[in-house]
Amino acid sequence: MEFLVFGEDWGRHPSSSQHILQAIGEKYPVHWINSIGLRQPTLTRRDLKRVWEKICAARPKLSARPCPKATVPSLTALEPATITKPMVWPMAQSSLLRHLNRQLLKRQLRRHLNAKQSQRIIWAALPSAVDYLDICDGDLVVYYCGDDFSALAGVDHQQATRAEQRLVARADLIFACSPALQERFPASKTVLLPHGVHLSHFAKPTDCPDDIDLSRPSIGFYGSLNAWLDQPLLLRLAKARPNFNFYFIGRQDSDIETLRQQGNIILLPAKPHHQLARYLQHWTMAILPFVDNEQIQACNPLKLREYLAAGCPVISSRYPATLPYHSVITTATSTDEWLTAIDHYIQWTPQQRQSYSRQAYRAVANESWDHRAIQAVEAIQQGLSP
């Protein structure tokens, strides 16, 4: 059995697809196709830069090639057998351009497609993969739905929704990362496959990074600083607790000027995934301060399990993915509830933190990426059975 994966750009950011395919890749060959995109490029500086990056990346050799070292270091050394950097136009709408895209990608994959020696699993983590299934000679098509593409920022929602509907119809098996997403798809071929966590990495003790001030209580978050962060709430919390430092690590994908102006809010650049445990283990508490919208109701944040594996006390907005962890996290729906939770954790003794750390780890002990990979492969093998 081998896997041909339509995913995000390998190494660009630590997606759930990359985590689970690294685990699957320990037993089966994985051939990765970088992102085809979920919207057509525009004439903005950001989009033109992204197009140029893809052209430069693919220009040396327009074919599948041995995997280079990931630009974002992963938690394991295992990488795909090959990575293909497709030279196609994202979310093409005309039949002529879609045909041209298929021919271009087929040419890039020619050597690999002609070398099929075992059952091939097409793993589509992006709806845009649906236009390329016919050229892949797959024995089973898997749609791995790790997010709500109809509400995801930076996506052509109308085109992504149409592509997803076609992919759902074509897929033999669908993995949904949350119950809310699972309910959208046909029950007969949909399996709930929540996200996992690298347990040993996040639980292993680490030194405190230099950019954390241990003399003050610290409240932290990492991830994209996007529209789903509740900025008004964060400002109220920071102003109400001026002696606490609020740390935010991540790419700045929205206007966060009001956060920047608050003296005890500290904005740090995105860190490689393997360095995040250093922050988690030394923050007083970690937070998930999300707005209440459709995407958040359907989400299953990777960082929630990582927070718990690291033993860091967690305060979160309330949404379905928090329910299985009600015994080890505090959910808050108002500013007063958030402040009460913050004041509760700040009073903990070292013994209370150690006890919590053990309890939090146990809450995710059976949710490693290795375990998720086993679940996925078992479902795939059942799908391949006559």
N, C-alpha and C positions, 0 to 999 in steps of 0.2 A: 504494500500500500504506500502511495506517495501523495503529497499534498501540493496543489497549485493554488496559491493564495493571492487574492486580490485584496490588498490592504492599504494602510497608510504608507507614507514614505518610511522605509525601514530606518530606524535610528533617529528620526526627527523628533519624536516624543514617545514616551513609554505607554503605548496604547494597550488595551486589554488583549487585542489580537496578537500583538508581539509577545506579550507575556505567555499566553496559552500555547502559541505555536512554538515558542522556545522549548516548552515542556514536551509538547508532542514530538518535536524534532529530536529528542533524545532517542527515539525508537524508529522514527520514520523520516524519510527525506522530505524536506520542505523547500519548495521553490516559490520565491516571493516576487510579486509584481507590485511595484510602487503605485502610489495613488494616481488614479485617472481623474480625480476631482469630482466635486459635487456642485459645481456651478461654472458657467462660462466666464472666462477672464474678462475684465473691463480695462479701460485705459487709465487706471489709477497707478500711482507709483508702486504701491505694494504688489498689485497683481502683475505688473510688468516685470518687477524684480523677481517674482516667483516663477514666471514663465522663463526668464533668462536663466535662473538657477537650474530649471529642469532641462533646458537645451544644453547647457554646459555639462550637466551631469551625464546626459545620454550621448553626447557628441563623440567621445572617444571610441565607442563601439556600440552600434545599435543592435545589440543582441543580449540574451541572457549571459551573464558572466559570473565567475566566482565572486563570492561576497567579499566586499572590502570591509575594513574595520568600521563599525558603526560610529557615526558622528556623536551620538549620545551614548556613553558607555552603559551597558546593560548590567544586570545583576549576575548574569551567567556569561560564560565565554561562548556559548553555543549560538551560532548564527545560521541563517538559511544556507542551503547548498548553493543556490544561485539567487541573484537579485536582478530583475529586469526593470529598467527605467523607461517606461513607455513613452514614445513620441506620438501622442494622440491628442486631439482637441477635446477638452473636457466637456461633458454633457452635450455632445453634438445633437442638434435637433433635425437637421435635414438628412434624408435617407442616403444621399450621395456622400456626405461627410461621415456618417456612421459606417458606410461601406468602406470608405478610405481608411478610417480608423482601424477597422477589423483587419484589413490587409496589412497595414503597417505593423500592428501588434503580432499578427500571425508570422510576419517575416522575422520580427525580433525573437519570437519563441520557436522558430522553425527547428533549430537543432534539438531543443528540449522536447518538443511535441513528437518529433520523429524517433525519439529514444525511449518511448514508453515501454516499460517492462513489467509493470504491476498495475493493480487497480488504482485509478487516479481519482482523488477527491478534490473537487473544486470548492474552495473555501472562499466565499464572497463576504467580505466584511464591509463593503460599500455597495450601495444600490447601483452605482454606475457600472458595476461589473456585468450587469445583465446583458449588455450589448455584445459581450465577448464570449459568452458561454459556448456558442456553437463552434468556435474554432479550437476548443480546448480538449476535446475527446475525453470527457469526464465520465466516470462510472457512477458518481453520486455528486449532486450539487447541494452544498450546505450554505445557507444564509445565516451568518453570525451577526445578529442584531445587538450591538453593544450600546446603542444610543437611539434617541428619538430624532431621526433625521428630518422629520416634518417641522421640528421646532429648533433645530440646532443652529447656532449663530454661524454666519458666514456661508450659508448653504442656499442654493436656489430651491426653495421649499416645494414649489409646484413641480419642477422637473424631478427633484429627488423623490417626491411622493409617487409620481407616476412610475419612475424607475423601480422603486421598491415594490409597488403593486405587481409589476411584471416579474420581478425577481421572486416574490412570494409564490406566484403561480408556477414558476419554473422549478423552484427548489424542491428537492426530495426530503430535506430535513432542515428545520429552522431552530437555531439556538437563540433564545431571548434572555437578556441579562436581568430582567426584572419582571415581576408578575404583571405590571401595567402594560409592558410591551408584549408579553406572552398572550394576553387577552386579545390582542389585535389580529393575531394570526390563526390559521386553521388548527384546531386542537389536535387533529389526527396526525399532524407531522411537526408539531412544535414541542420543544423540550426547554424547560427552565434551566438555564446554566448561568448562575450568578458569577460575578467576578471573584477572583481569588486574591491571594497575597503571598509575597515571598517571606514566609514566617521567620526563617532563621536569620535572614538579613536584618529585618526590622527589630528583632528581639535581641540581637547581639549588641552588648554594650559598646558605646563609642565615646570619643572625646568630644567636648563641646567646641563648636566652631568659634572663630575669633569675633564674628559679627553678632554674637548673642551676649547681651549684658546680664550676667548672672546676679548682679546686685539688685535688680528690680524684677518683680513678677513679670512673666512673659506669657502672652497669648498669641498663638500662631496659626497660620493657614498657608498651605501651598497649593498651587494650581493656577490656571488661567484667571487673570483678573478681568472678568467679563461681565456682561449685563446680568448674569444670574446671581452676582454678589449683591447683598442688600446693603448698599453704601450708606443710606441714611441711618440704618441701625448701627453700623460700625462707627459712624461719627458720634452717635449718642453714647455708645459704650466707651469710646476713647475719651470723650469729654467728661463722662461720669467717673472714670477711673484714671485720672491724669498721672498717677504714680506707677501705672502699669505700662509696659511696652507691648504694642500690637505689631507683630511681624507678618508681612505678606510676601511670600516668595512666588514669583511666577511672571510669565509674559503679560504685558499690559495691553489687553485687547479692547479696552473701553476708556472713556474719559474718567480718570481717577484723580483729577486735580484737587478736588475737595479733600480727598484722603491725604494727598501729598502735603497739604497745608497744615494738617494736624500734627503737632510736634511729637506726640508719642506713638504715631503710626509710622512704622519703618518699612519702606518698600525695598525689597532685595530682588536682584535679577533671578531668573529661572536657574535652578541648580540641576545638575545631572541626577537622575533618579537614584543612583546608588549612594548619593550624599545626603538624601533627605532624612534618613534615620538619625543622623547626627543632630539635626534640629529638633525632631520630634522628641527624642529622649531627654532633651534639656529644656524644653518649654514647660512652663507650669501647667498649661492646658492647651488643647488644640480645638479649633472651631470649624463648623461648616455653616456659615451664615448665608443661606440661600433665600432668594425670593420665592414666593409661591406661584409657580407657573407650570404649564403643561410639561415642559422638559424636565423640571425638577421632580415632578410627581412620577415621572417614568424613569428617573435616573437610578443608577446603582454605583455610587462613587467608589473608585478604587481606593481613594485616600481614607475612607472610613475604616476599612479593614487594616490599612497600614497604620493609622493612628492607634488602633487597638493592639495590633501585634507589637508595637513599640511600647505599649503600656502607658500611653499618655492620656490623661483624662479628657473626655470629649464632651463638648456642648454643640448641639446641632439644631437647626430648624427642623420642623416636623414634616416628614414625607414618608411614603411607604417603606423605602429601603432602610429606615432606621428601626422599624418595628422589631425585627429579630434580635436587636441588640439593646432592648429597653432596659435590661438589667445592668448594663455597663456604660451607657451613655445617658446624658441628660438632654432632653429636648425642650426647647423654649419657643414660645409664640408671641412674646411681648418683651419690651425692653426691661421691664421689672423682673420677668422670669430669667432673662439672660443675666442680669446683674446679680440676682440671687444665686444662680448657679456659679458664676464667677467667684463670688464671695465665699461660697461653700468650698470650692476646690482650693482656694488660696489658704484656707485654714488647716488643710490636711498636714498631719505629721509625716515624717519619712516612713514610718511603719504603715500608715494608712495608704501611702502611695505604693509601697511594695506589695501590699495585699491586693490593691486594685490592679496593679500590673499583672499579677498572676491570674486574676479573674478575667481580665480583658483578653489575655493571651488564650486562655481556655475557650473563650467565646468564639475565636476564629481558628482554633487548632485544627479543625477538619476542613478548612477552606483554602488550602494551599493551591497554587497554580498546578502543581503536580497532580493533586486530587481532581481538579477541574479537567485536566487533560485526560485522565483516566475515564471520567464520566463522558467526555465528548467522544473519545475513541470507542467506548462501549456502544454508545448510541449510533455511531457511524457503522460499526460492524453489524449491528442489528439491521440497519438500513440496507446494507449490502447483501444480507442473507436472502436467498430465494423466497 
